[in-house]
Amino acid sequence: MPRLIQPLDTGDPLGPLPQEFAAIMRPELPSLIKEIGMEVTRAYPEYARLLNGPNGASIRMGVEQSLSSFVDLVAEPTSPTVLRDDMCRRFGRFEAYEGRTMDALQGAYRLGARVALRRAKKVGRSYNFSPALMLSFADALFAYVDELESLSREGYLEVQAQSDQQGEAVRRRLLHLILTGRPVPRSAIAELCEQTGWTLPEQVTLVALRAPSGVDRISADHDVLIDPADPQPHLLIPGPMNDARREMLDRTIPGSGAAIGLTVPTALAADSIRWARRVLELVDAGVIDDAPVILCEDHLTTLWLLSDPVLLDQLAERELSPVSGISATRRERLIETLRIWLDTRGTAAQMGELLDVHPQTVRYRMRSLEAIFGDQLTDPESRFSTEAVLRAMRLRARGGQSLN
């Protein structure tokens, strides 16, 4: 009659199983491996295809290694598990390469554990295993399966991380290609779109960020293209900036300074990011008031007036040439009065309040301006040019020399 095996209480997960238990279970391994293979392929048909394929021998070896390692650890708790660990990680990597989740592999592990437990109960009846020993075996077995799953998950996540990194690199190349600002073969963009599964939109909205951007990629919508590592970090949002996109942006760049460019056809994406970056420059210069997020569409006139500083100098020289020969103090007073008049078309009294001078002083200055500028103040085109120059100069004065 088989000898009764009592459990030992050592406190180690595999400790309660006496070493004699390994000697009893080892002869069962060959048939147990076959039984587990049959049960698993019945429950998970995709594994039947794999076992009959070119990787079938490696998969069988991995299953055998996993079961043998459990028995080896019962016989000697310090037995090495390097080969088993490597095989489990390979299983996880293979699931990732196949594009599956970990669910099937986890299910196969647990099904295998149930088959092994069923076999142990059958053997246990022949050897009169005590209920305490069977409970210890079950605890040790499922703890062992948890370890196998953990190892496989390491391999799975390793492949996923590599895939994510490669995918992000391709998406960054796609973003750079869209923003080149020059004609790019559509085939090149189409190829990158196919690689990343990204659909080329008809319109895009570019967002310029301050460095360091602190972008939370996880919070961003999946179709948003981001390059947070660029010296001038930015992101591309397909379509317009609606309420949902704005909420997403607030989550993605918490506390970061950003300028939202105009929504433009995708071919004009480079212009959208150029305008957005210019807005950040004007904020830094003190021309535009700072805020966590700034809309370019709120500052289009400012962007236009200050788009070409050298041209503005040339235009100012031409439009203000009539007052170039008078003293600086008088010239400044006349120009300020002219600017107020062009802005308000107000009465002498109204303009006097704005200039903090007597209305009669305003009338005197206006007569002087009419005499100095002549038809330039009555001709619509000339008057528009003069007004544009004065507005631009006032904006530039807010930014000091940093805009020159």
Wavefront OBJ file of the C-alpha trace (Angstrom):
o trace
v 0.000 0.000 0.000
v 1.443 3.470 -0.900
v 2.916 5.397 1.968
v 0.840 8.272 3.407
v 2.523 11.647 2.829
v 1.814 14.372 5.366
v 2.401 18.062 4.622
v 5.277 19.956 6.124
v 4.716 23.542 7.335
v 7.756 25.614 6.368
v 6.006 28.860 5.450
v 7.467 28.893 1.892
v 4.925 28.801 -0.997
v 6.325 25.431 -2.156
v 7.606 24.436 1.266
v 4.489 22.533 2.410
v 5.080 19.955 -0.319
v 7.558 17.280 0.808
v 10.343 16.308 -1.544
v 8.886 12.822 -1.940
v 5.962 14.436 -3.731
v 8.253 15.315 -6.662
v 9.301 11.681 -7.071
v 5.649 10.638 -7.266
v 4.633 13.326 -9.789
v 7.630 13.133 -12.137
v 6.577 9.890 -13.871
v 3.207 11.505 -14.545
v 4.695 14.384 -16.546
v 4.774 12.869 -20.086
v 1.111 11.850 -20.070
v 0.121 14.996 -18.170
v 1.735 17.204 -20.829
v -0.252 15.406 -23.535
v -3.470 15.739 -21.571
v -2.921 19.447 -20.980
v -2.152 19.902 -24.682
v -5.425 18.231 -25.652
v -7.493 20.259 -23.199
v -5.881 23.569 -24.112
v -6.185 23.100 -27.884
v -9.823 22.074 -27.452
v -10.582 25.209 -25.443
v -8.345 27.510 -27.510
v -8.331 26.399 -31.166
v -5.741 29.048 -32.096
v -3.171 27.085 -30.086
v -3.929 23.929 -32.080
v -2.841 25.777 -35.206
v 0.331 26.968 -33.479
v 1.227 23.487 -32.163
v 0.984 22.099 -35.683
v 2.988 24.977 -37.137
v 6.722 25.715 -37.339
v 6.811 26.848 -33.699
v 5.044 23.749 -32.381
v 8.199 22.091 -31.026
v 9.209 25.237 -29.115
v 5.733 25.580 -27.610
v 5.727 21.940 -26.460
v 9.183 22.402 -24.984
v 7.956 25.468 -23.114
v 4.986 23.613 -21.653
v 7.231 20.711 -20.642
v 9.758 23.099 -19.103
v 7.068 24.865 -17.074
v 5.712 21.614 -15.604
v 9.149 20.087 -15.034
v 10.316 23.253 -13.283
v 7.419 23.017 -10.826
v 8.390 19.452 -9.927
v 12.077 20.433 -9.734
v 11.259 23.209 -7.265
v 9.351 20.746 -5.099
v 12.360 18.431 -5.093
v 14.825 21.281 -4.581
v 13.421 24.803 -3.851
v 16.701 26.422 -5.007
v 16.566 24.854 -8.476
v 17.382 27.376 -11.242
v 14.480 28.631 -13.341
v 16.376 30.561 -16.012
v 15.195 28.391 -18.898
v 11.602 28.372 -17.651
v 11.611 32.151 -17.201
v 12.913 32.663 -20.713
v 10.279 30.365 -22.207
v 7.462 32.123 -20.355
v 8.634 35.523 -21.553
v 8.785 34.126 -25.092
v 5.166 33.009 -24.786
v 4.208 36.557 -23.823
v 6.225 38.073 -26.665
v 4.615 35.693 -29.136
v 1.107 36.714 -28.044
v 2.045 40.363 -28.583
v 3.548 39.649 -32.004
v 0.351 37.806 -32.963
v -1.696 40.846 -31.978
v -3.617 39.065 -29.228
v -4.284 40.097 -25.664
v -2.988 38.097 -22.712
v -6.436 36.614 -22.059
v -5.981 33.411 -24.068
v -2.534 32.678 -22.612
v -3.729 33.317 -19.069
v -6.709 31.048 -19.689
v -4.419 28.327 -21.035
v -2.178 28.560 -17.974
v -5.126 28.237 -15.605
v -6.683 25.408 -17.594
v -3.372 23.577 -17.450
v -3.298 24.084 -13.697
v -6.788 22.595 -13.345
v -5.790 19.548 -15.409
v -2.663 19.116 -13.241
v -4.756 19.416 -10.076
v -7.173 16.808 -11.398
v -4.270 14.447 -12.062
v -2.832 15.107 -8.595
v -6.173 14.192 -7.009
v -6.209 10.945 -8.964
v -2.655 10.103 -7.911
v -3.422 11.256 -4.393
v -6.117 8.654 -3.961
v -3.584 5.928 -4.781
v -1.138 7.303 -2.244
v -3.708 8.310 0.366
v -2.700 11.970 0.243
v -4.163 13.847 3.157
v -6.655 16.706 2.489
v -4.118 19.135 3.969
v -1.495 17.998 1.464
v -3.885 18.405 -1.463
v -4.794 21.889 -0.289
v -1.107 22.783 -0.046
v -0.563 21.406 -3.542
v -3.413 23.466 -4.963
v -2.143 26.635 -3.282
v 1.401 26.031 -4.502
v 0.233 25.172 -8.029
v -1.867 28.291 -8.542
v 0.808 30.481 -6.966
v 3.213 28.958 -9.480
v 0.802 29.717 -12.339
v 0.597 33.330 -11.177
v 4.373 33.460 -11.468
v 4.259 32.045 -15.001
v 1.647 34.621 -15.995
v 3.753 37.414 -14.541
v 6.789 36.297 -16.542
v 4.762 36.076 -19.742
v 3.310 39.511 -19.116
v 6.851 40.894 -18.879
v 7.578 39.602 -22.377
v 4.234 40.846 -23.655
v 4.731 44.365 -22.298
v 8.300 44.429 -23.611
v 7.056 43.921 -27.168
v 4.226 46.382 -26.657
v 6.631 49.034 -25.402
v 8.914 48.498 -28.394
v 5.933 48.640 -30.728
v 4.643 51.820 -29.092
v 8.069 53.442 -29.360
v 8.404 52.469 -33.008
v 4.849 53.630 -33.697
v 5.471 56.989 -32.037
v 8.696 57.404 -34.031
v 6.789 56.828 -37.287
v 4.046 59.224 -36.167
v 6.681 61.881 -35.436
v 8.123 61.402 -38.929
v 4.622 61.791 -40.303
v 4.144 64.997 -38.328
v 7.451 66.417 -39.557
v 6.593 65.524 -43.144
v 3.250 67.317 -42.902
v 4.991 70.394 -41.478
v 7.813 70.621 -43.980
v 6.097 73.590 -45.590
v 6.991 72.513 -49.107
v 5.377 70.143 -51.607
v 5.746 66.556 -50.442
v 4.801 63.508 -52.532
v 1.429 62.287 -51.292
v 2.753 58.737 -51.628
v 5.287 59.404 -48.853
v 2.604 60.667 -46.479
v 0.218 57.886 -47.510
v 2.867 55.255 -46.726
v 3.405 56.607 -43.208
v -0.357 56.884 -42.679
v -0.692 53.211 -43.609
v 2.093 52.207 -41.222
v 0.509 54.024 -38.298
v -3.148 53.540 -39.144
v -3.564 57.338 -39.121
v -6.170 58.847 -41.428
v -5.027 61.994 -43.204
v -7.644 64.668 -42.398
v -8.818 67.448 -44.684
v -8.179 70.073 -41.993
v -5.819 70.306 -39.025
v -5.218 72.576 -36.051
v -1.645 73.023 -34.848
v -0.754 73.884 -31.264
v 2.583 75.400 -30.243
v 3.795 74.557 -26.728
v 6.348 76.074 -24.425
v 9.420 74.001 -23.668
v 9.564 71.922 -21.617
v 6.051 70.968 -22.653
v 5.179 68.386 -19.994
v 2.818 66.661 -22.427
v 0.778 63.789 -20.999
v 0.614 61.497 -24.032
v -1.855 59.152 -22.350
v -4.417 61.949 -21.990
v -4.163 62.963 -25.639
v -6.592 61.575 -28.199
v -5.058 58.703 -30.139
v -5.259 60.548 -33.469
v -3.291 63.541 -32.168
v 0.289 63.733 -33.470
v 2.806 64.999 -30.910
v 6.490 65.817 -30.796
v 7.164 66.882 -27.191
v 10.941 66.464 -27.547
v 11.292 69.044 -30.322
v 13.060 72.275 -29.242
v 9.758 73.919 -30.199
v 7.283 71.260 -29.013
v 3.993 71.055 -30.823
v 1.046 68.852 -31.598
v -1.338 68.378 -34.490
v -5.055 67.919 -33.946
v -7.080 66.568 -36.857
v -10.021 68.850 -37.636
v -11.163 71.963 -35.762
v -10.660 72.832 -32.102
v -14.106 71.982 -30.713
v -15.115 71.701 -27.052
v -14.113 68.038 -26.786
v -10.677 68.727 -28.265
v -10.203 71.687 -25.950
v -10.969 69.544 -22.892
v -8.500 66.975 -24.176
v -5.861 69.668 -24.658
v -6.338 70.924 -21.106
v -5.732 67.390 -19.818
v -2.763 66.811 -22.099
v -0.811 69.987 -21.293
v -1.766 70.822 -17.692
v -0.255 74.138 -16.682
v 1.760 74.497 -19.890
v 1.711 77.616 -22.046
v 0.207 76.948 -25.452
v -0.948 78.832 -28.523
v -3.650 77.282 -30.681
v -3.134 77.979 -34.370
v -5.835 78.417 -36.967
v -7.695 75.441 -38.399
v -6.413 75.155 -41.962
v -6.320 72.671 -44.847
v -3.710 70.027 -44.069
v -1.460 71.372 -46.827
v -1.217 74.663 -44.860
v -0.302 73.026 -41.534
v 3.118 74.722 -41.555
v 1.418 78.125 -41.599
v -0.800 77.241 -38.644
v 2.154 76.254 -36.460
v 4.148 79.285 -37.643
v 1.392 81.631 -36.517
v 1.008 79.813 -33.208
v 4.731 80.060 -32.477
v 4.707 83.741 -33.412
v 1.947 84.331 -30.868
v 4.139 82.795 -28.145
v 6.987 85.074 -29.230
v 4.696 88.117 -28.955
v 3.603 86.968 -25.515
v 7.233 86.742 -24.432
v 7.811 90.224 -25.869
v 4.912 91.642 -23.884
v 2.828 92.519 -26.941
v 0.130 89.919 -26.229
v -1.086 89.275 -22.705
v -0.042 85.901 -21.322
v -2.506 83.108 -20.559
v -2.298 79.304 -20.162
v -3.848 78.828 -23.618
v -4.040 81.560 -26.279
v -6.062 81.472 -29.500
v -4.339 82.782 -32.605
v -7.700 83.791 -34.022
v -7.972 86.413 -31.269
v -4.769 88.128 -32.479
v -4.851 87.973 -36.262
v -4.483 91.722 -36.763
v -1.513 91.826 -34.405
v 0.104 88.909 -36.259
v -0.424 90.670 -39.567
v 0.811 94.088 -38.462
v 3.981 92.657 -36.924
v 4.628 89.956 -39.510
v 7.555 91.786 -41.172
v 9.474 94.217 -38.908
v 11.790 95.433 -41.671
v 8.892 96.148 -44.013
v 7.132 97.966 -41.183
v 10.164 100.236 -40.774
v 10.063 101.044 -44.471
v 6.337 101.701 -44.392
v 6.619 103.894 -41.279
v 9.378 105.920 -42.897
v 7.170 106.569 -45.903
v 3.879 107.273 -44.106
v 5.392 109.484 -41.379
v 7.867 111.329 -43.547
v 5.814 114.581 -43.335
v 6.717 114.922 -39.618
v 10.307 113.690 -39.898
v 11.730 117.217 -39.977
v 10.142 118.573 -36.791
v 11.400 118.244 -33.219
v 11.005 114.871 -31.498
v 8.751 116.193 -28.723
v 6.332 117.899 -31.086
v 6.440 114.940 -33.464
v 5.420 112.528 -30.693
v 2.497 114.744 -29.652
v 1.246 115.106 -33.197
v 1.562 111.387 -33.949
v -0.293 110.478 -30.743
v -3.066 112.931 -31.626
v -3.229 111.518 -35.140
v -3.462 107.980 -33.808
v -6.342 108.899 -31.467
v -8.164 110.645 -34.305
v -7.758 107.670 -36.642
v -8.893 105.279 -33.909
v -11.923 107.257 -32.723
v -12.865 109.926 -35.278
v -14.000 111.697 -32.114
v -14.718 115.325 -31.331
v -12.111 117.647 -29.917
v -13.670 117.223 -26.462
v -13.627 113.433 -26.677
v -10.079 113.352 -27.958
v -9.003 115.842 -25.289
v -10.178 113.460 -22.567
v -8.166 110.626 -24.078
v -5.066 112.790 -24.541
v -5.562 114.610 -21.229
v -5.343 118.026 -22.934
v -7.749 120.924 -23.535
v -10.061 120.583 -26.604
v -8.550 123.763 -27.999
v -5.148 122.075 -27.961
v -6.641 119.195 -29.921
v -8.043 121.594 -32.510
v -4.662 123.293 -32.853
v -2.889 119.963 -33.326
v -5.447 118.765 -35.870
v -5.009 121.945 -37.942
v -1.266 121.346 -37.853
v -1.712 117.715 -38.941
v -4.006 118.727 -41.814
v -1.437 121.241 -42.965
v 1.468 118.790 -42.658
v -0.150 115.649 -44.134
v -2.532 117.292 -46.588
v -4.317 114.810 -48.863
v -2.773 111.869 -46.972
v -5.512 112.242 -44.330
v -8.362 112.494 -46.834
v -7.363 109.803 -49.315
v -8.838 106.464 -48.037
v -5.905 104.308 -49.117
v -3.263 106.626 -47.690
v -5.232 107.072 -44.485
v -5.529 103.278 -44.077
v -1.767 102.828 -44.541
v -1.037 105.520 -41.968
v -3.449 103.991 -39.456
v -1.951 100.521 -39.952
v 1.556 101.888 -39.368
v 0.559 103.689 -36.196
v -1.203 100.615 -34.804
v 1.810 98.433 -35.580
v 4.219 100.902 -34.028
v 2.140 101.068 -30.863
v 2.102 97.255 -30.630
v 5.841 97.126 -31.214
v 6.425 99.737 -28.547
v 4.804 97.368 -26.030
v 7.432 94.760 -26.901
v 10.388 97.153 -26.791
v 13.473 96.252 -28.787
v 12.816 92.472 -28.711
v 10.651 92.736 -31.837
v 13.156 94.616 -33.927
l 1 2 3 4 5 6 7 8 9 10 11 12 13 14 15 16 17 18 19 20 21 22 23 24 25 26 27 28 29 30 31 32 33 34 35 36 37 38 39 40 41 42 43 44 45 46 47 48 49 50 51 52 53 54 55 56 57 58 59 60 61 62 63 64 65 66 67 68 69 70 71 72 73 74 75 76 77 78 79 80 81 82 83 84 85 86 87 88 89 90 91 92 93 94 95 96 97 98 99 100 101 102 103 104 105 106 107 108 109 110 111 112 113 114 115 116 117 118 119 120 121 122 123 124 125 126 127 128 129 130 131 132 133 134 135 136 137 138 139 140 141 142 143 144 145 146 147 148 149 150 151 152 153 154 155 156 157 158 159 160 161 162 163 164 165 166 167 168 169 170 171 172 173 174 175 176 177 178 179 180 181 182 183 184 185 186 187 188 189 190 191 192 193 194 195 196 197 198 199 200 201 202 203 204 205 206 207 208 209 210 211 212 213 214 215 216 217 218 219 220 221 222 223 224 225 226 227 228 229 230 231 232 233 234 235 236 237 238 239 240 241 242 243 244 245 246 247 248 249 250 251 252 253 254 255 256 257 258 259 260 261 262 263 264 265 266 267 268 269 270 271 272 273 274 275 276 277 278 279 280 281 282 283 284 285 286 287 288 289 290 291 292 293 294 295 296 297 298 299 300 301 302 303 304 305 306 307 308 309 310 311 312 313 314 315 316 317 318 319 320 321 322 323 324 325 326 327 328 329 330 331 332 333 334 335 336 337 338 339 340 341 342 343 344 345 346 347 348 349 350 351 352 353 354 355 356 357 358 359 360 361 362 363 364 365 366 367 368 369 370 371 372 373 374 375 376 377 378 379 380 381 382 383 384 385 386 387 388 389 390 391 392 393 394 395 396 397 398 399 400 401 402 403 404
